[in-house]
Every structure is written in C-alpha cells, then in structure tokens.
C-alpha cells in the first residue's frame, strides 16, 4: 500500500445515534488511513428519506469529534468529491443509471413485494438459492409498455452475468469466491425512484476515490454485487476488509442488554473518549499488550493483518478497565472538566488540580469524584457500623493524641501519624485505619498525605474531636 493511495471512509445512515459497532467501524477505518498517512472521509448515506434526520447527521459528527475521529474530507469538511450526502447526489446516480441502460445491463421489474415473497419461499422450499427468478428480464418491450400504462412503477434491476465466479481478496478473510448464478439480478433503484444501497455505496466509493473499505462481515455478500456494478461501469474497485461482528458475552448478537449503547449515552454516563477508543481498538484487533494508547499510537501500531475473523465479545469489565486507564492517563484539566458542575461547586478552583490528582487513582466515574469532593470538603461524614467500630475500637486517648499531633504538624499526615504512633504506642493498621476512617469515613481511598491538606486543619480538628473519649 502506497501512502498517498490510502483513503478510507465511514458512511453511516443518519437514522439514529452512533452505537459501539458503528464507532468501531469508524475507528478501524481511521486507524488504517492514519497508519498510512492517508485520508479518512465521512459520507452520509441518507437515501432513507423517512428515517434520516438532520439531528442524527449532527449527532454523528459530534460523537465522532468527541472520540477524536476527525475526518479530513466529507460532511462538514468539504472536498473535491462532494456532495457528501447521498440525498444530494441524485443527478450523479441518474447519469450512471443511464450508462447501464444504454449498455443493456439493467431492466425494469414490475414484480410486487408479495410476488417476490412467494417466489422466494418457493425457491427455498425447493432447496434453491433465494435469488430473483429473472421473470421481468424476459418481458418484451410491448409487455413492459403495457405495465407502465397500467401505472405500475417498476424497480430497476441489474443483470447479473451468468456462469461466472466473482473473486476478491478480502484483507481479513482472504480469497472470497461467489458464483453469479447464486446471486440473481438485484435492485439498484426502488419503485419510488430512490437508489438502493448496493448502487450508491459502490458508485460513491469509486467517485470519492476510496481505496480501502473496512466494514462489518454482514456486508460480505454485498461485495460481489458491488464489484459487478463497478466492473460494468468501468469504475475503480476498492480493497475490502470485512471485520467480525460484536457479540454479547453469551455469543448472541449485541443488544442493549449487554452493551449496544450509543456513544452519546456512554459519554453522558461519564465514560472518557480514551476509554472507548482503547476498548474498541482491541475488539477484533490484536495489539499484543494492554497499554493505554493515544489515538495516534493506536494508528501507528494498527495492522489490518491483525484484524480477527472471530466474533469480538463485548465485556463490561474490559470497558471499565479501560475507563480506569483513561482516568489515570488524562491530564488534570480534562479530569476537572469531566468531573462536572456539581464537583466544581464544592471544590475551590484554586485547589482543582491538586484535588483531581489526589483522587484520580480512586475514581472511575464523575459520581466517584463527587463522592470524594463531598467527603473532603463537606461536613457530616456518614459511617457504617463497621467503620464506627474501627474508630470506637481505638485507645481512649488515641484521638486526643491525634488532636495534639494536628496542632504540632498541621496537615502533614506522615508527621501527624508518626506523632500519634509515638504518643499512643500503636502502629500499623491499628494506627492508620482509625485515622483514615475518622478523617474520611472510608476504609480505603486516596493517599492520606495528598488529601489531608485538602481537608484542612479545621475540618480535621472537628472530625477528630467527634471521637475523643469523654470517659
């Protein structure tokens, strides 16, 4: 692959929000393009006029940019091969319909959906491929004219050549062979005049100079049809890579029950973009390690030859692992923004960077950050029975010694703990656990040396005083 020939694309139908499967397809196309210093293109396949909406065109772009999947050509960016919405390319498609008509490679089909369903069922019952019978291909000009006079709007079918084998080298699955006799003549324009996916998708890839198409294996059987179309139109053919589907942990098709979530919903839930791209980057592609990688690093180490044929299983635990990694690797400004308005209302802005760096190893979602903000900065810690038992189990003078140590050493936790150890003659867990629980209400959490300065002397004094023995 020569670097200046690599152009990939993401071509969603704007009939809904991007889900994980869509996002992974976009990611792999971008990684392949960037690996070869190529171009990543965004095209909107909005021929479904009833379901396509402007709001989805907008949300797709928002989600891609949030993930860092920025495109260099296409919708919203422009380029020399537009328009980049299929709904605005009707004149282009008409030109290629005419070419096929003039070459005698298409014909009108007057079969109703009901007739086609009956024919399909009959062929299946007879053990034959459920392809179109070719009934309308045999109509005479007079018969076609008669049907048109009856007001029947025909579809337009492509004549698939007989007795051939379509072969192509799939970059994931190797050599693929399809017999044209099993395919049957297929529709390239619907009865309402709108173009079919097979046609627009193939023509646009060729005219937009797309060199490589990474898409789901559910499109594998579409490829021979599209190659036949491109051959008939004398248009260039891209290289195809059909990636495995994402399944649930039980090997069933991915659903909302086990992770078929929109990118927008994951963002709203508090996931970081770095978590999602590292998670998706390993679903069906082998990197050989679990190191957190920035997008450009993912691209540098991307190899189309490492794309797997096996289904990629969605795993909540893996997504949460990458979320923790993303939090760990995020810069403090990103974490502060991610923490959200409720945290900003509690934590003094002057302490924002210190705070997020103190808690980052102990938080996974924004609500965890909020919990620690409340623990550190607000009054009224709530302890459960186990935690109450820990502080009440300390020596009667333990917290008097802690108050004295606080006066001497302020918020230097290491010095404070050493002073309490010397005064009370306790050490280890018996020393540190009562101090931690009294100060935070928690048995586990961020390093005390980092959060005691944020708690401050006054709040620390109040929290110790609560547990001073009155015996």
N, C-alpha and C positions, 0 to 999 in steps of 0.2 A: 504494500500500500504506500503510495507516494503521498506525502503530507498534504500537498495542495489539491489532491483529488478527494479528500475525505470530507463529505458533508452528510450529516445525519439530520433526522427530523423527529419532532414529536407532533402528532397530528390528532389531537383529541376531538371528539364530538362534544360541543358545548351544551350537553343536555343534563348536566349535573356537576357536582364538585369533584375534584380530583381525589381518588382513593389511592390506597397504598400500591395497588397493582399498576395504576396509571403512572404514579410517581416513580416507581421503579423503572418502568419503560423509558420515561423521560430521562431519568438518571443515567441509565446504561447508554442511551444514545449520546448524551452529553459527554460522558466519560470517554467513549470511543472517539468522538470528534476531538476532544481536548488532548487525548493521548497522541494524536497525530497532528496537532496544531491546526485542526480543521475548523469547520463551521457547524454550529448547531442551529437548526431552523425551527420555528414554531408556525404551524399552519392550523387553521380552524376548519374542521370538516363539518360544516353546518348546513348540510343539504336537508336534514330533517327539520323542515321549517316549523312544524308544530311544536317540537320539543326543544329546539335550540333557542337559547335566550341570551340576551346581552349581558345579563347579570352573571351568567356562567362564564362567558368569554372573559369578563373582568376578573372573576374569582380565580379562574385558571391561571391568569397572569400573576395575580397577587400571590398565589400559592407557590408558583414556580420561582418567583423572585425571592420569596421568603426562604425557600430551600436553597437559594444560591444558584439555581439552574437558569442562568441568564442566557438568552439566545442572541445571536448576532444578526439574524435575518428573520423576517416574518412579521406576524401580527404585532403591531405596536412599535416595531423597529424599522419596517420598510425593507427595501431591497430591489434588485433589478428583475425579480421574477414574480412579482405580485400580479393581481391582488392575492392576499394570503388567507382570504375567506372563500370557501368554495361557492358560497351563495352569490359571490360577485364575479364568478368565472364562467357564467353560462355561455357567453359568446365564444369563449375558448373551447368549451366542450362541444358546442354545436359544430365548430369547424372540424373537429375530429370525428364526430358522427358522420358528417358529410363525406369525409375521406373514406370511411368504412363503407358507406352506402355506395359510393362511386366504384369501389373495388368489389362490390357484391359480397361483402363479408358480414353483412347484417340483414335481418329481415323483421318485419312487423309480426308480433304474436298477439292473437286475439283470444287466447285461452283465458277463461275466468279463473280466479283463485280456487273455486270449487272444482272445476275440471282438473286443474293441476293437482289438487289434493287427492282426488280419486285415482288419477294416473299414477301418482307417487305410491299410494297404498297398494295398487295392483302390482306394480313392479317389485315392491318389497316382498309381497306375498309370493311372488314368483321367483324370489331369490336373486333378483337383478338389482344393479345399482339404481338408486332413486333419482336418476337423471331425467331431464326433459326428453320426451319421446321424439321431438322434431316434427310434430304434427303440422305446425304452421309453416315450416320450411318448405313444405310440399304444396302449398296453396298456389294456384295460378294467379296471374295478375287480375283476372276478372273476379276471382273469389275474394281477393284482398279488397278490391274496389267495392264489392258488394257489402262487405262487412263495414268498411269505412262509411258507406252511405247509410248504414243502419245506426250510425252514431257510436260505434264501439271504438273506444280509444285503445290502441294497441300499445304493448310494451315493445321495446326494440331488443332483439336477441342477437348475440354474436355467434356466427357459425364456427363451431369448433371443428378443426380438420380431423378427418377420420384416420384411424390406423397409425397414429403417431405416439411417440413417448416424449413427454416433456421432462427434461433433466436439468437439475441445477445443484450446485454445491452449496449447501447450507453451512454457514460458518459455525454453527453449533452442532448440527445433526449430520453433517457430511452429505454424501450424494443422495439426492431425492429423485425418484422416478414416478411419474404419473402417466397412465395411459389415457389418451384423449377420448377413447371410446367409453371410458367410465365417467367422464366429466359431463358431457352433454352441453348443448347450446345454452348459454346463460344470458340473463337480462343485463343490459348496460344502461337502459333508460326505462323508467317506470311509466305506467299508463298515464300518470298525471304530468308527465314531461320532466320530472326531476331525475337527475342522474343517479345511477347505482354506485355503491361503494367500489366494486371491482374496477369500474371505469375511471372515476375521478381520482381515486387513490393512486392508481398506476400512472395516469397521464400527468398528474401534478408532480409526482416524484421525478418523472423524466424531465418535465419542463423546468422544474426548480433545481435540476442538476444534483439531486440527492444520490449519493454514491453508495450509501450503506443504510439498510433498514433493519433496526432491531425491534422486534415486536413479539407478541405472545404466540405460543405454539398453536393457539386456536385459529391463527391465520394461515397455518401451514398449507392447508388445502386450497386457500385462495391464491397462493403464489403461482401455480401452473396456469390458472386462468389469466392472471395479470401478465405473466410472461408471454402468453399467446397474443394478448392485446398489444403489448409493446412491440412484439415482432411484426404484427400486422400493420402497425402504424409507423414502423421503422424508427422507433424511439429507443433511446438507451435503457438498458436494464440495470437496476442497482443490484448489489450483493445483499442477500438476506441472511439474517440470524434470528432464528425463532427460539425464544427463551422459554424455559419451563414456567408453568403457572404457579402461583402462590396458593398453597392449600392450608387448611387448618391443621392443628396438631394431630387430629384424627384422620388425616389424609382426605377429608372431604373438601369440596370447593370452598374457598374462603367466603365467609359471611360475616355480618356484623357481630354474630355470636362470638367469633374468635378473631376479630381484628380487621374486618373490612370497613375501616374507618376512613373518613375523609381527612385530608391533610389539614383542612381548616379546623376540624373537631380536635385533632391531636394538638394543634397549636393552641387552641383555646383551653385544652386540658393542662397545658403547661409544658409540653414537650419542646425541647430545643431542636432547631433545624439540624444541627450537627448530629444529634442522636438519630434522627430519622434517616439521614443520608448514609451514616455508618451502618445502621441496621439494614437498610435496603441494599446497600452495596455488597453485603455478604449473603444476601438471599439469592442464590443461584450463581454467584461468582466466588471463586476461591482466591483468597488473598494470602493464606498461609499463616496468618497471625491475627491477634485481636487488639492490635494497637489502634488507638483513636487517630484517624487521619482527617486532615482538612480536605476540601473538595479537590484541590489541585493535586494533592498527594494520592488521593483515590484514582485520579485520572492517570497520573504517572505510572501507577502500579497496575492499571487495568489492562487485561489481555482478553480479547474476545475468545481466544482458545481456552480460557478458564471458565467460560460460561457452562453451567451444568445442564444436562438433559433431564436430570431427575427433578421432580417437583420440589419447590422450596417451601418449607413449612413455616408458617407464622408461629412465633413464640413470644408470648408476653414477657417472659423472664429475660429474653435476649434484648427486647426493646428497652426494658428497664435498666439492663446492664449498660447499654449504650447511652441512656439518659444520664446515668451516674457519671460515665466517662465524659460526656459533653459538659456537664456541670463542672467537673474537675478541670477541664481544659479551657473553659470560657474565660474571657478576661473580665475583670471586676465591673467594668462599665456595662457589659452585656448582662451580667448577672443582676446588677442593680435594676436595670430596665425590666428584665424578666421577672423580678420579684414582685413588681406591681404596686399599684397605688396604695393598697392597704398597708404594705410594709413601709412605703415612703412616708405615710402619715405618722408612723411610730418612730422610725429610726431617724435621728438628726442627720441631715445631709452631710454635715462635716465628718460624720463617722461612717458614711455609707461604704466606702472602700474597705475600711477596717472590719466592718461588720460582715460584709459578704465573704471576705477572705477568711474570716474566723469560722463561719458556719458552712462553707461550701462543701466540705467533706462529709457533712452530716445531713445534707438535704438532697431531695430528689425532685420535688415539685415546688411551685411557688407557695403552696399552703404550708410546706415544711419550713420555708423561710419565714413566713408569717408567724408560725408557732414559736420559732426561736426569737423573733423580734419581740413578741409578747412576753416570753419568758425573761428576756434580758432587760427590757425597758419598762414593763408594766408591773404594777403592784398586784398582790394577791395570788401567789403561786398555789396551784391545786396539787396536793399529793395524794396518792392512793394509799391503801393500808400497808402495803409492803414498804413504801418509801417513808411513811410515818414511822414505821417500826425501826427503820435504819437510823433515823435521826434521834428517836427516843432511846435507842439502844446505846447511844454514845455515853461516855462517862459524864456524870452530873456537872462537872466543871468544864467539859470539853468546849462548849460554845462561849463560856467566859474567856477561856484562853484564846479562842478564835477572835473575839472582840478586841482583846488586848493586842493580838498579833496584827489586826487590821489597823489599829492606831499606830503601831510601830512601822509597819511595812506597806500600808496603803493597799493598792491593787496589784502588788507583785505577788502572784499566787505562790510561786515557788518559795519565796522567803516567808510568806504567811504560813504555808503548810509546815515548813521547817521549824518555825517558831512554835506552832501548836504541837508538833511532834516532841519537841524538847520539853515543853511545859506539861504535856499530858502523858508522856511516856507511851503513846500508841503509835503504831506505824502501819504501813501497807494499806490494805483495803479498809481496815478499821479507822484509818486516818483520813484517807482521801474520799471514801464514799459518803460519810456524813457531811463533809464539807461540800461536795458536789450537790448532794440532794438538797441540803439547806439553801444553797445559793441558786439552784436551777429547778428544783422539784423533779429532776430526772436522774436516773442511774447511769445514763450514757449520754454522750453528746460531744460537742466541740471541746478542744483543749481548754482547760480552765485558765491557763496562762493567757489565752487570747480573749476570753470573754469576760473575765473579772474586771478588766479596765473599762469594758463597755457597761457592765452592771453598775460600776461606780461605788465609791465608798459609802455613800448614804444609803443606797438600796441594799448593799451588802450588810451594813450595820443593822438595818431593820430586819433582814432575813435571819441573821444570827440571833438577834435579840428574841425573836419569836420562840427559839428553842432553848434559851437559857433556863437552867433548872431553878425553880423557886423553892426547892426543898430547904 
